[in-house]
């Protein structure tokens, strides 16, 4: 990715200090999504490494992963799989629990969303500690998916999430990095 594209993406992301708690710098991609040029550039950069590959599904993590994943799936002529918080999907689901900073939560997907052996890309807006992405990866693997990569617009490398996914054998693609939380 060119440095001008990277700078454009960084400039299009809003930084909100002390959200959702003091000491955290929230990286808000809604400003990037609202900028047609930046949004298009981000999607192009996320799909470019997979040009010419047959990708069966894009799995997006609620909620910003739905936006990015839907655009990626459209551009790649792939299906889309939503991975949601528990209780949000209407059909038979598979579920996995994962740790949060102050407790445990669960995410789920429809049991019939992935067929064993399908090639899947996982996508979300940001990887921080990697807990959510790790759980989504394990859920997809449990269903027999071949995870080609996990893609994120933003990486917060100090928090170690990328390393968690790489330890699971998953290639990680990120577009920009920010220091801190």
Residue pairs with C-beta under 8 A, 6 or more apart in sequence:
1 45
1 175
5 41
5 45
6 175
6 176
8 37
8 38
8 41
9 32
9 38
9 41
9 42
9 45
9 153
9 175
9 176
10 176
12 31
12 32
12 35
12 38
13 27
13 28
13 29
13 31
13 32
13 153
13 154
13 176
14 27
14 28
14 30
14 31
15 25
15 26
15 27
15 28
16 25
16 26
16 28
17 24
17 25
17 26
18 24
19 26
20 26
23 181
24 181
25 178
25 180
25 181
27 126
27 154
27 156
27 178
29 64
29 125
29 126
29 153
29 154
32 38
32 39
32 42
32 153
33 39
33 67
39 71
42 68
42 153
42 175
43 68
43 71
43 72
43 75
44 75
45 175
46 68
46 72
46 123
46 151
46 153
46 173
46 175
47 72
47 75
47 76
49 149
49 173
50 76
50 121
50 148
50 149
53 119
53 148
54 119
55 76
55 78
55 119
55 120
55 121
55 148
56 78
56 79
56 115
56 118
56 119
56 120
57 73
57 78
57 79
57 80
57 81
57 113
57 114
57 118
57 119
57 120
57 121
57 145
58 69
58 70
58 72
58 73
58 76
58 78
58 79
58 80
58 81
58 120
58 121
58 123
59 65
59 69
59 80
59 81
59 82
59 83
59 109
59 113
59 114
59 120
59 121
59 122
59 123
59 136
59 140
59 145
60 66
60 67
60 68
60 69
60 70
60 80
60 81
60 82
60 83
60 122
60 123
60 124
61 83
61 107
61 122
61 123
61 124
61 132
61 133
61 136
62 82
62 83
62 84
62 85
62 88
62 107
64 124
64 125
64 126
65 83
65 122
65 123
65 124
65 125
66 82
68 123
68 124
68 125
68 151
68 153
69 80
69 123
70 80
72 78
72 121
72 123
72 151
73 79
73 80
78 121
81 109
81 110
81 113
81 114
81 120
82 89
82 109
83 107
83 108
83 109
83 136
83 139
83 140
84 107
84 108
84 109
85 105
85 106
85 107
85 108
86 95
86 105
86 106
86 107
86 108
88 108
89 108
89 109
89 110
91 110
91 111
91 112
92 110
92 111
92 112
93 108
93 109
93 110
93 111
94 108
94 109
94 110
94 111
94 139
94 142
94 143
95 106
95 107
95 108
95 139
96 106
96 107
96 108
96 135
96 138
96 139
96 142
97 104
97 105
97 106
97 135
98 104
98 105
98 106
98 107
98 131
98 132
98 134
98 135
99 131
100 131
101 129
107 132
107 135
107 136
107 139
108 139
109 139
109 140
109 143
111 143
113 143
114 120
114 140
114 143
114 144
114 145
115 144
116 143
116 144
116 145
117 144
117 146
118 144
118 145
118 146
119 145
119 146
119 148
120 140
120 145
120 146
120 147
120 148
121 147
121 148
121 149
121 150
121 151
122 133
122 136
122 137
122 140
122 147
122 149
122 150
122 151
122 170
123 150
123 151
123 152
124 132
124 133
124 136
124 150
124 152
125 152
125 153
125 154
126 152
126 153
126 154
126 155
126 156
127 133
127 150
127 152
127 154
127 155
127 156
127 161
127 162
127 165
127 172
127 174
128 156
128 159
128 161
128 181
129 159
129 160
129 161
129 164
130 159
130 160
130 161
130 162
130 163
130 164
130 165
131 161
131 164
133 150
133 152
133 161
133 164
133 165
134 161
134 164
134 165
134 168
137 147
137 150
137 165
137 168
137 170
138 168
140 147
141 147
141 168
147 170
148 171
149 170
149 171
149 172
149 173
150 165
150 170
150 171
150 172
150 173
151 172
151 173
151 174
152 172
152 173
152 174
152 175
153 174
153 175
153 176
154 174
154 175
154 176
154 177
154 178
155 161
155 162
155 172
155 174
155 176
155 177
155 178
156 177
156 178
156 179
156 180
156 181
157 177
158 179
158 180
158 181
159 181
162 172
162 174
165 172
166 172
